[in-house]
Protein backbone atom coordinates (compact mmCIF):
# COMPACT_ATOMS: atom_id res chain seq x y z
CA UNK A 1 0.00 0.00 0.00
CA UNK A 2 1.18 3.51 -0.84
CA UNK A 3 0.28 6.74 0.97
CA UNK A 4 0.74 10.39 0.02
CA UNK A 5 0.91 13.03 2.76
CA UNK A 6 0.57 16.64 1.69
CA UNK A 7 2.34 18.96 4.13
CA UNK A 8 4.47 16.08 5.38
CA UNK A 9 7.06 18.37 6.96
CA UNK A 10 4.64 19.67 9.58
CA UNK A 11 4.14 18.51 13.16
CA UNK A 12 1.40 15.98 12.41
CA UNK A 13 2.92 14.93 9.09
CA UNK A 14 6.11 13.73 10.73
CA UNK A 15 4.27 11.60 13.27
CA UNK A 16 1.92 10.25 10.59
CA UNK A 17 4.83 9.26 8.36
CA UNK A 18 6.51 7.44 11.25
CA UNK A 19 3.32 5.54 12.09
CA UNK A 20 2.60 4.54 8.48
CA UNK A 21 6.15 3.37 7.86
CA UNK A 22 6.01 1.27 11.04
CA UNK A 23 3.02 -0.49 9.46
CA UNK A 24 4.89 -1.26 6.22
CA UNK A 25 3.12 1.43 4.18
CA UNK A 26 5.15 3.12 1.43
CA UNK A 27 5.03 6.84 2.28
CA UNK A 28 5.54 9.83 -0.01
CA UNK A 29 5.13 13.45 0.97
CA UNK A 30 4.75 16.83 -0.65
CA UNK A 31 5.86 20.25 0.52
CA UNK A 32 5.48 23.70 -1.00
CA UNK A 33 8.97 24.70 0.07
CA UNK A 34 12.40 23.14 0.21
CA UNK A 35 13.31 21.25 3.37
CA UNK A 36 16.48 20.14 5.11
CA UNK A 37 15.77 16.46 4.64
CA UNK A 38 17.53 16.15 1.31
CA UNK A 39 18.52 12.57 2.10
CA UNK A 40 14.90 11.49 1.96
CA UNK A 41 14.03 10.35 -1.56
CA UNK A 42 10.31 10.27 -0.81
CA UNK A 43 9.93 14.07 -0.66
CA UNK A 44 8.26 15.91 -3.54
CA UNK A 45 8.38 19.69 -3.97
CA UNK A 46 4.93 20.60 -5.25
CA UNK A 47 3.35 23.90 -6.27
CA UNK A 48 -0.31 23.88 -5.22
CA UNK A 49 -1.05 26.82 -7.53
CA UNK A 50 -1.09 24.72 -10.68
CA UNK A 51 -3.26 21.70 -11.36
CA UNK A 52 -1.39 19.90 -14.15
CA UNK A 53 1.79 19.10 -12.17
CA UNK A 54 -0.41 17.66 -9.39
CA UNK A 55 -2.32 15.47 -11.87
CA UNK A 56 0.97 14.26 -13.36
CA UNK A 57 2.37 13.51 -9.91
CA UNK A 58 -0.73 11.52 -8.94
CA UNK A 59 -0.70 9.57 -12.22
CA UNK A 60 2.96 8.69 -11.67
CA UNK A 61 2.84 7.94 -7.95
CA UNK A 62 -0.61 6.29 -7.86
CA UNK A 63 -1.15 6.42 -4.08
CA UNK A 64 -3.87 4.32 -2.47
CA UNK A 65 -4.34 6.83 0.35
CA UNK A 66 -3.99 10.63 0.43
CA UNK A 67 -3.76 12.47 3.74
CA UNK A 68 -4.36 16.15 2.93
CA UNK A 69 -2.53 17.85 5.80
CA UNK A 70 -1.18 20.86 3.87
CA UNK A 71 -2.74 23.95 5.44
CA UNK A 72 -2.32 27.20 7.31
CA UNK A 73 -2.92 25.71 10.74
CA UNK A 74 -2.60 28.60 13.19
CA UNK A 75 -5.73 30.24 14.60
CA UNK A 76 -3.66 33.22 15.76
CA UNK A 77 -2.07 33.73 12.34
CA UNK A 78 -5.44 33.49 10.62
CA UNK A 79 -6.52 36.82 12.14
CA UNK A 80 -3.56 38.60 10.55
CA UNK A 81 -3.61 36.57 7.33
CA UNK A 82 -7.28 36.08 6.48
CA UNK A 83 -6.84 35.94 2.71
CA UNK A 84 -3.73 33.77 3.02
CA UNK A 85 -5.56 31.34 5.29
CA UNK A 86 -8.51 31.08 2.90
CA UNK A 87 -6.15 30.65 -0.04
CA UNK A 88 -4.17 27.85 1.63
CA UNK A 89 -7.09 25.99 3.20
CA UNK A 90 -9.86 26.56 0.65
CA UNK A 91 -8.61 27.65 -2.77
CA UNK A 92 -5.61 25.33 -2.87
CA UNK A 93 -7.65 22.47 -1.42
CA UNK A 94 -10.26 22.90 -4.16
CA UNK A 95 -7.53 22.90 -6.79
CA UNK A 96 -5.98 19.80 -5.26
CA UNK A 97 -9.29 17.92 -5.24
CA UNK A 98 -9.87 18.97 -8.85
CA UNK A 99 -6.53 17.39 -9.68
CA UNK A 100 -7.44 14.18 -7.83
CA UNK A 101 -10.77 14.06 -9.70
CA UNK A 102 -9.00 14.41 -13.05
CA UNK A 103 -6.30 11.87 -12.26
CA UNK A 104 -6.18 8.21 -13.22
CA UNK A 105 -6.70 7.16 -9.60
CA UNK A 106 -9.91 9.16 -9.01
CA UNK A 107 -12.15 6.10 -8.79
CA UNK A 108 -10.07 4.18 -6.24
CA UNK A 109 -7.95 6.51 -4.09
CA UNK A 110 -9.13 7.31 -0.55
CA UNK A 111 -8.65 10.86 0.73
CA UNK A 112 -8.66 12.21 4.28
CA UNK A 113 -9.72 15.85 4.69
CA UNK A 114 -8.34 17.38 7.88
CA UNK A 115 -10.72 19.77 9.60
CA UNK A 116 -10.73 21.10 13.14
CA UNK A 117 -12.84 21.46 16.26
CA UNK A 118 -12.64 25.19 15.45
CA UNK A 119 -15.42 24.49 12.94
CA UNK A 120 -17.86 24.26 15.87
CA UNK A 121 -16.83 27.63 17.26
CA UNK A 122 -19.30 28.99 19.80
CA UNK A 123 -21.23 26.07 21.30
CA UNK A 124 -24.02 26.26 23.88
CA UNK A 125 -23.62 24.44 27.20
CA UNK A 126 -26.31 21.90 26.34
CA UNK A 127 -24.25 20.79 23.32
CA UNK A 128 -21.20 19.88 25.43
CA UNK A 129 -19.71 17.34 24.78
CA UNK A 130 -19.70 18.31 21.11
CA UNK A 131 -20.93 15.73 18.61
CA UNK A 132 -20.75 15.91 14.82
CA UNK A 133 -24.40 17.01 14.69
CA UNK A 134 -23.79 20.27 16.58
CA UNK A 135 -24.31 23.31 14.30
CA UNK A 136 -21.12 24.83 12.89
CA UNK A 137 -20.51 28.34 14.19
CA UNK A 138 -16.85 29.30 13.66
CA UNK A 139 -15.58 32.42 15.40
CA UNK A 140 -12.25 32.98 13.63
CA UNK A 141 -10.91 32.94 10.04
CA UNK A 142 -9.20 29.58 10.55
CA UNK A 143 -12.47 27.97 11.67
CA UNK A 144 -14.28 29.52 8.70
CA UNK A 145 -11.66 28.10 6.32
CA UNK A 146 -12.04 24.63 7.82
CA UNK A 147 -15.84 24.71 7.58
CA UNK A 148 -15.45 25.57 3.91
CA UNK A 149 -12.95 22.74 3.50
CA UNK A 150 -15.53 20.39 5.01
CA UNK A 151 -18.11 21.61 2.49
CA UNK A 152 -15.59 20.99 -0.31
CA UNK A 153 -15.05 17.46 0.98
CA UNK A 154 -18.81 16.81 0.94
CA UNK A 155 -19.11 18.28 -2.56
CA UNK A 156 -16.30 16.19 -4.04
CA UNK A 157 -17.62 13.10 -2.27
CA UNK A 158 -20.94 13.73 -4.04
CA UNK A 159 -18.95 13.85 -7.29
CA UNK A 160 -17.58 10.36 -6.69
CA UNK A 161 -14.34 10.88 -4.79
CA UNK A 162 -13.87 8.84 -1.62
CA UNK A 163 -13.25 11.68 0.84
CA UNK A 164 -13.71 11.43 4.61
CA UNK A 165 -13.50 14.55 6.81
CA UNK A 166 -12.18 14.53 10.38
CA UNK A 167 -12.36 17.14 13.11
CA UNK A 168 -9.47 16.67 15.53
CA UNK A 169 -9.66 18.56 18.82
CA UNK A 170 -6.52 19.92 20.55
CA UNK A 171 -3.64 17.64 19.66
CA UNK A 172 -0.32 17.79 21.42
CA UNK A 173 2.99 15.97 21.48
CA UNK A 174 6.77 16.20 21.10
CA UNK A 175 7.81 18.28 18.10
CA UNK A 176 4.92 20.73 18.17
CA UNK A 177 5.99 24.31 17.48
CA UNK A 178 5.53 27.38 19.62
CA UNK A 179 2.12 29.02 19.66
CA UNK A 180 0.35 26.09 21.30
CA UNK A 181 -0.19 26.06 25.05
CA UNK A 182 1.63 22.86 26.04
CA UNK A 183 4.65 23.68 23.88
CA UNK A 184 4.77 27.28 25.08
CA UNK A 185 4.74 26.26 28.75
CA UNK A 186 7.24 23.42 28.27
CA UNK A 187 9.62 25.59 26.23
CA UNK A 188 9.65 28.31 28.89
CA UNK A 189 10.32 25.77 31.64
CA UNK A 190 13.15 24.18 29.63
CA UNK A 191 14.77 27.58 29.04
CA UNK A 192 14.40 28.45 32.73
CA UNK A 193 16.07 25.16 33.69
CA UNK A 194 18.98 25.95 31.38
CA UNK A 195 19.18 29.46 32.90
CA UNK A 196 18.38 31.15 29.58
CA UNK A 197 15.25 32.76 31.02
CA UNK A 198 14.50 34.15 34.49
CA UNK A 199 12.29 31.83 36.63
CA UNK A 200 9.03 33.54 35.70
CA UNK A 201 6.18 32.27 33.51
CA UNK A 202 3.53 34.77 32.44
CA UNK A 203 0.12 33.28 31.72
CA UNK A 204 -3.36 34.21 30.57
CA UNK A 205 -6.58 32.38 31.40
CA UNK A 206 -5.75 29.14 33.22
CA UNK A 207 -9.31 28.13 34.01
CA UNK A 208 -10.38 27.15 30.50
CA UNK A 209 -10.85 23.40 30.03
CA UNK A 210 -9.87 21.69 26.79
CA UNK A 211 -9.94 18.25 25.21
CA UNK A 212 -6.31 17.17 24.61
CA UNK A 213 -5.22 14.14 22.57
CA UNK A 214 -1.68 12.98 21.86
CA UNK A 215 -0.74 13.39 18.20
CA UNK A 216 0.27 9.71 18.04
CA UNK A 217 -3.27 8.71 18.94
CA UNK A 218 -4.53 11.19 16.34
CA UNK A 219 -2.49 9.71 13.48
CA UNK A 220 -3.50 6.20 14.49
CA UNK A 221 -7.12 7.29 14.09
CA UNK A 222 -6.37 8.95 10.75
CA UNK A 223 -4.85 5.73 9.41
CA UNK A 224 -7.93 3.64 10.14
CA UNK A 225 -10.71 6.15 9.45
CA UNK A 226 -9.36 6.97 5.97
CA UNK A 227 -9.81 3.31 5.07
CA UNK A 228 -13.02 2.49 6.93
CA UNK A 229 -14.82 5.84 7.16
CA UNK A 230 -17.86 6.55 5.00
CA UNK A 231 -17.23 8.94 2.09
CA UNK A 232 -18.82 12.32 2.73
CA UNK A 233 -19.07 11.71 6.48
CA UNK A 234 -17.30 13.58 9.29
CA UNK A 235 -15.74 12.15 12.45
CA UNK A 236 -14.55 13.88 15.61
CA UNK A 237 -11.18 12.75 16.92
CA UNK A 238 -10.84 13.58 20.59
CA UNK A 239 -10.40 12.08 24.04
CA UNK A 240 -13.85 13.00 25.34
CA UNK A 241 -12.18 14.31 28.50
CA UNK A 242 -11.22 17.80 29.59
CA UNK A 243 -8.33 19.20 31.59
CA UNK A 244 -7.83 22.81 32.61
CA UNK A 245 -4.91 24.85 31.34
CA UNK A 246 -4.00 25.29 35.01
CA UNK A 247 -3.64 21.51 35.37
CA UNK A 248 -1.34 21.43 32.31
CA UNK A 249 0.93 24.10 33.79
CA UNK A 250 0.89 22.67 37.31
CA UNK A 251 1.83 19.20 36.06
CA UNK A 252 4.68 20.53 33.92
CA UNK A 253 5.96 22.48 36.94
CA UNK A 254 6.02 19.28 39.02
CA UNK A 255 8.34 17.79 36.36
CA UNK A 256 10.70 20.76 36.42
CA UNK A 257 14.09 20.60 38.09
CA UNK A 258 13.60 24.25 39.07
CA UNK A 259 11.16 24.38 42.00
CA UNK A 260 11.16 28.17 42.34
CA UNK A 261 9.41 29.17 39.12
CA UNK A 262 6.99 32.05 39.70
CA UNK A 263 3.72 32.07 37.75
CA UNK A 264 2.43 35.56 36.97
CA UNK A 265 -0.83 36.41 35.25
CA UNK A 266 -0.50 38.86 32.33
CA UNK A 267 -3.66 40.86 31.65
CA UNK A 268 -2.57 41.19 28.00
CA UNK A 269 -2.72 37.42 27.61
CA UNK A 270 -6.26 37.10 28.95
CA UNK A 271 -8.86 36.07 26.39
CA UNK A 272 -12.31 36.92 27.78
CA UNK A 273 -14.11 35.45 24.76
CA UNK A 274 -12.50 32.06 25.26
CA UNK A 275 -14.97 29.21 25.81
CA UNK A 276 -14.67 27.96 29.42
CA UNK A 277 -15.25 24.27 28.60
CA UNK A 278 -14.70 22.57 25.23
CA UNK A 279 -15.04 18.78 25.11
CA UNK A 280 -15.57 16.55 22.10
CA UNK A 281 -17.80 13.51 21.72
CA UNK A 282 -15.83 10.67 20.10
CA UNK A 283 -18.59 8.05 20.12
CA UNK A 284 -19.04 8.09 16.32
CA UNK A 285 -15.45 7.10 15.56
CA UNK A 286 -15.39 4.74 18.54
CA UNK A 287 -18.43 2.94 17.14
CA UNK A 288 -16.91 2.85 13.64
CA UNK A 289 -13.44 1.51 14.38
CA UNK A 290 -13.24 0.96 18.14
CA UNK A 291 -10.66 3.74 18.43
CA UNK A 292 -9.77 5.09 21.87
CA UNK A 293 -6.84 7.12 23.13
CA UNK A 294 -3.82 5.20 24.45
CA UNK A 295 -1.48 7.96 25.61
CA UNK A 296 -2.12 9.49 29.03
CA UNK A 297 -2.00 13.27 29.11
CA UNK A 298 0.77 13.11 31.69
CA UNK A 299 2.89 10.92 29.40
CA UNK A 300 2.48 13.42 26.59
CA UNK A 301 3.43 16.36 28.80
CA UNK A 302 6.62 14.65 30.00
CA UNK A 303 7.70 13.94 26.42
CA UNK A 304 6.88 17.49 25.34
CA UNK A 305 9.04 18.88 28.15
CA UNK A 306 11.87 16.48 27.30
CA UNK A 307 11.65 17.60 23.65
CA UNK A 308 12.09 21.25 24.59
CA UNK A 309 14.88 20.38 27.01
CA UNK A 310 16.73 18.86 24.05
CA UNK A 311 16.36 22.20 22.22
CA UNK A 312 17.21 24.51 25.13
C-alpha positions as CSV (number, residue, x, y, z in Angstrom):
1,X,0.0,0.0,0.0
2,X,1.2,3.5,-0.8
3,X,0.3,6.7,1.0
4,X,0.7,10.4,0.0
5,X,0.9,13.0,2.8
6,X,0.6,16.6,1.7
7,X,2.3,19.0,4.1
8,X,4.5,16.1,5.4
9,X,7.1,18.4,7.0
10,X,4.6,19.7,9.6
11,X,4.1,18.5,13.2
12,X,1.4,16.0,12.4
13,X,2.9,14.9,9.1
14,X,6.1,13.7,10.7
15,X,4.3,11.6,13.3
16,X,1.9,10.2,10.6
17,X,4.8,9.3,8.4
18,X,6.5,7.4,11.3
19,X,3.3,5.5,12.1
20,X,2.6,4.5,8.5
21,X,6.2,3.4,7.9
22,X,6.0,1.3,11.0
23,X,3.0,-0.5,9.5
24,X,4.9,-1.3,6.2
25,X,3.1,1.4,4.2
26,X,5.2,3.1,1.4
27,X,5.0,6.8,2.3
28,X,5.5,9.8,0.0
29,X,5.1,13.4,1.0
30,X,4.7,16.8,-0.7
31,X,5.9,20.2,0.5
32,X,5.5,23.7,-1.0
33,X,9.0,24.7,0.1
34,X,12.4,23.1,0.2
35,X,13.3,21.3,3.4
36,X,16.5,20.1,5.1
37,X,15.8,16.5,4.6
38,X,17.5,16.1,1.3
39,X,18.5,12.6,2.1
40,X,14.9,11.5,2.0
41,X,14.0,10.4,-1.6
42,X,10.3,10.3,-0.8
43,X,9.9,14.1,-0.7
44,X,8.3,15.9,-3.5
45,X,8.4,19.7,-4.0
46,X,4.9,20.6,-5.2
47,X,3.3,23.9,-6.3
48,X,-0.3,23.9,-5.2
49,X,-1.1,26.8,-7.5
50,X,-1.1,24.7,-10.7
51,X,-3.3,21.7,-11.4
52,X,-1.4,19.9,-14.2
53,X,1.8,19.1,-12.2
54,X,-0.4,17.7,-9.4
55,X,-2.3,15.5,-11.9
56,X,1.0,14.3,-13.4
57,X,2.4,13.5,-9.9
58,X,-0.7,11.5,-8.9
59,X,-0.7,9.6,-12.2
60,X,3.0,8.7,-11.7
61,X,2.8,7.9,-8.0
62,X,-0.6,6.3,-7.9
63,X,-1.2,6.4,-4.1
64,X,-3.9,4.3,-2.5
65,X,-4.3,6.8,0.3
66,X,-4.0,10.6,0.4
67,X,-3.8,12.5,3.7
68,X,-4.4,16.1,2.9
69,X,-2.5,17.9,5.8
70,X,-1.2,20.9,3.9
71,X,-2.7,23.9,5.4
72,X,-2.3,27.2,7.3
73,X,-2.9,25.7,10.7
74,X,-2.6,28.6,13.2
75,X,-5.7,30.2,14.6
76,X,-3.7,33.2,15.8
77,X,-2.1,33.7,12.3
78,X,-5.4,33.5,10.6
79,X,-6.5,36.8,12.1
80,X,-3.6,38.6,10.6
81,X,-3.6,36.6,7.3
82,X,-7.3,36.1,6.5
83,X,-6.8,35.9,2.7
84,X,-3.7,33.8,3.0
85,X,-5.6,31.3,5.3
86,X,-8.5,31.1,2.9
87,X,-6.1,30.6,0.0
88,X,-4.2,27.9,1.6
89,X,-7.1,26.0,3.2
90,X,-9.9,26.6,0.7
91,X,-8.6,27.7,-2.8
92,X,-5.6,25.3,-2.9
93,X,-7.6,22.5,-1.4
94,X,-10.3,22.9,-4.2
95,X,-7.5,22.9,-6.8
96,X,-6.0,19.8,-5.3
97,X,-9.3,17.9,-5.2
98,X,-9.9,19.0,-8.8
99,X,-6.5,17.4,-9.7
100,X,-7.4,14.2,-7.8
101,X,-10.8,14.1,-9.7
102,X,-9.0,14.4,-13.1
103,X,-6.3,11.9,-12.3
104,X,-6.2,8.2,-13.2
105,X,-6.7,7.2,-9.6
106,X,-9.9,9.2,-9.0
107,X,-12.2,6.1,-8.8
108,X,-10.1,4.2,-6.2
109,X,-7.9,6.5,-4.1
110,X,-9.1,7.3,-0.6
111,X,-8.7,10.9,0.7
112,X,-8.7,12.2,4.3
113,X,-9.7,15.8,4.7
114,X,-8.3,17.4,7.9
115,X,-10.7,19.8,9.6
116,X,-10.7,21.1,13.1
117,X,-12.8,21.5,16.3
118,X,-12.6,25.2,15.5
119,X,-15.4,24.5,12.9
120,X,-17.9,24.3,15.9
121,X,-16.8,27.6,17.3
122,X,-19.3,29.0,19.8
123,X,-21.2,26.1,21.3
124,X,-24.0,26.3,23.9
125,X,-23.6,24.4,27.2
126,X,-26.3,21.9,26.3
127,X,-24.3,20.8,23.3
128,X,-21.2,19.9,25.4
129,X,-19.7,17.3,24.8
130,X,-19.7,18.3,21.1
131,X,-20.9,15.7,18.6
132,X,-20.8,15.9,14.8
133,X,-24.4,17.0,14.7
134,X,-23.8,20.3,16.6
135,X,-24.3,23.3,14.3
136,X,-21.1,24.8,12.9
137,X,-20.5,28.3,14.2
138,X,-16.9,29.3,13.7
139,X,-15.6,32.4,15.4
140,X,-12.2,33.0,13.6
141,X,-10.9,32.9,10.0
142,X,-9.2,29.6,10.6
143,X,-12.5,28.0,11.7
144,X,-14.3,29.5,8.7
145,X,-11.7,28.1,6.3
146,X,-12.0,24.6,7.8
147,X,-15.8,24.7,7.6
148,X,-15.5,25.6,3.9
149,X,-12.9,22.7,3.5
150,X,-15.5,20.4,5.0
151,X,-18.1,21.6,2.5
152,X,-15.6,21.0,-0.3
153,X,-15.0,17.5,1.0
154,X,-18.8,16.8,0.9
155,X,-19.1,18.3,-2.6
156,X,-16.3,16.2,-4.0
157,X,-17.6,13.1,-2.3
158,X,-20.9,13.7,-4.0
159,X,-18.9,13.8,-7.3
160,X,-17.6,10.4,-6.7
161,X,-14.3,10.9,-4.8
162,X,-13.9,8.8,-1.6
163,X,-13.2,11.7,0.8
164,X,-13.7,11.4,4.6
165,X,-13.5,14.5,6.8
166,X,-12.2,14.5,10.4
167,X,-12.4,17.1,13.1
168,X,-9.5,16.7,15.5
169,X,-9.7,18.6,18.8
170,X,-6.5,19.9,20.6
171,X,-3.6,17.6,19.7
172,X,-0.3,17.8,21.4
173,X,3.0,16.0,21.5
174,X,6.8,16.2,21.1
175,X,7.8,18.3,18.1
176,X,4.9,20.7,18.2
177,X,6.0,24.3,17.5
178,X,5.5,27.4,19.6
179,X,2.1,29.0,19.7
180,X,0.4,26.1,21.3
181,X,-0.2,26.1,25.0
182,X,1.6,22.9,26.0
183,X,4.7,23.7,23.9
184,X,4.8,27.3,25.1
185,X,4.7,26.3,28.7
186,X,7.2,23.4,28.3
187,X,9.6,25.6,26.2
188,X,9.7,28.3,28.9
189,X,10.3,25.8,31.6
190,X,13.2,24.2,29.6
191,X,14.8,27.6,29.0
192,X,14.4,28.5,32.7
193,X,16.1,25.2,33.7
194,X,19.0,25.9,31.4
195,X,19.2,29.5,32.9
196,X,18.4,31.2,29.6
197,X,15.2,32.8,31.0
198,X,14.5,34.1,34.5
199,X,12.3,31.8,36.6
200,X,9.0,33.5,35.7
201,X,6.2,32.3,33.5
202,X,3.5,34.8,32.4
203,X,0.1,33.3,31.7
204,X,-3.4,34.2,30.6
205,X,-6.6,32.4,31.4
206,X,-5.7,29.1,33.2
207,X,-9.3,28.1,34.0
208,X,-10.4,27.2,30.5
209,X,-10.9,23.4,30.0
210,X,-9.9,21.7,26.8
211,X,-9.9,18.2,25.2
212,X,-6.3,17.2,24.6
213,X,-5.2,14.1,22.6
214,X,-1.7,13.0,21.9
215,X,-0.7,13.4,18.2
216,X,0.3,9.7,18.0
217,X,-3.3,8.7,18.9
218,X,-4.5,11.2,16.3
219,X,-2.5,9.7,13.5
220,X,-3.5,6.2,14.5
221,X,-7.1,7.3,14.1
222,X,-6.4,9.0,10.7
223,X,-4.8,5.7,9.4
224,X,-7.9,3.6,10.1
225,X,-10.7,6.2,9.4
226,X,-9.4,7.0,6.0
227,X,-9.8,3.3,5.1
228,X,-13.0,2.5,6.9
229,X,-14.8,5.8,7.2
230,X,-17.9,6.5,5.0
231,X,-17.2,8.9,2.1
232,X,-18.8,12.3,2.7
233,X,-19.1,11.7,6.5
234,X,-17.3,13.6,9.3
235,X,-15.7,12.2,12.4
236,X,-14.6,13.9,15.6
237,X,-11.2,12.7,16.9
238,X,-10.8,13.6,20.6
239,X,-10.4,12.1,24.0
240,X,-13.9,13.0,25.3
241,X,-12.2,14.3,28.5
242,X,-11.2,17.8,29.6
243,X,-8.3,19.2,31.6
244,X,-7.8,22.8,32.6
245,X,-4.9,24.8,31.3
246,X,-4.0,25.3,35.0
247,X,-3.6,21.5,35.4
248,X,-1.3,21.4,32.3
249,X,0.9,24.1,33.8
250,X,0.9,22.7,37.3
251,X,1.8,19.2,36.1
252,X,4.7,20.5,33.9
253,X,6.0,22.5,36.9
254,X,6.0,19.3,39.0
255,X,8.3,17.8,36.4
256,X,10.7,20.8,36.4
257,X,14.1,20.6,38.1
258,X,13.6,24.2,39.1
259,X,11.2,24.4,42.0
260,X,11.2,28.2,42.3
261,X,9.4,29.2,39.1
262,X,7.0,32.0,39.7
263,X,3.7,32.1,37.7
264,X,2.4,35.6,37.0
265,X,-0.8,36.4,35.2
266,X,-0.5,38.9,32.3
267,X,-3.7,40.9,31.6
268,X,-2.6,41.2,28.0
269,X,-2.7,37.4,27.6
270,X,-6.3,37.1,29.0
271,X,-8.9,36.1,26.4
272,X,-12.3,36.9,27.8
273,X,-14.1,35.5,24.8
274,X,-12.5,32.1,25.3
275,X,-15.0,29.2,25.8
276,X,-14.7,28.0,29.4
277,X,-15.2,24.3,28.6
278,X,-14.7,22.6,25.2
279,X,-15.0,18.8,25.1
280,X,-15.6,16.5,22.1
281,X,-17.8,13.5,21.7
282,X,-15.8,10.7,20.1
283,X,-18.6,8.0,20.1
284,X,-19.0,8.1,16.3
285,X,-15.5,7.1,15.6
286,X,-15.4,4.7,18.5
287,X,-18.4,2.9,17.1
288,X,-16.9,2.9,13.6
289,X,-13.4,1.5,14.4
290,X,-13.2,1.0,18.1
291,X,-10.7,3.7,18.4
292,X,-9.8,5.1,21.9
293,X,-6.8,7.1,23.1
294,X,-3.8,5.2,24.5
295,X,-1.5,8.0,25.6
296,X,-2.1,9.5,29.0
297,X,-2.0,13.3,29.1
298,X,0.8,13.1,31.7
299,X,2.9,10.9,29.4
300,X,2.5,13.4,26.6
301,X,3.4,16.4,28.8
302,X,6.6,14.7,30.0
303,X,7.7,13.9,26.4
304,X,6.9,17.5,25.3
305,X,9.0,18.9,28.1
306,X,11.9,16.5,27.3
307,X,11.7,17.6,23.7
308,X,12.1,21.3,24.6
309,X,14.9,20.4,27.0
310,X,16.7,18.9,24.0
311,X,16.4,22.2,22.2
312,X,17.2,24.5,25.1
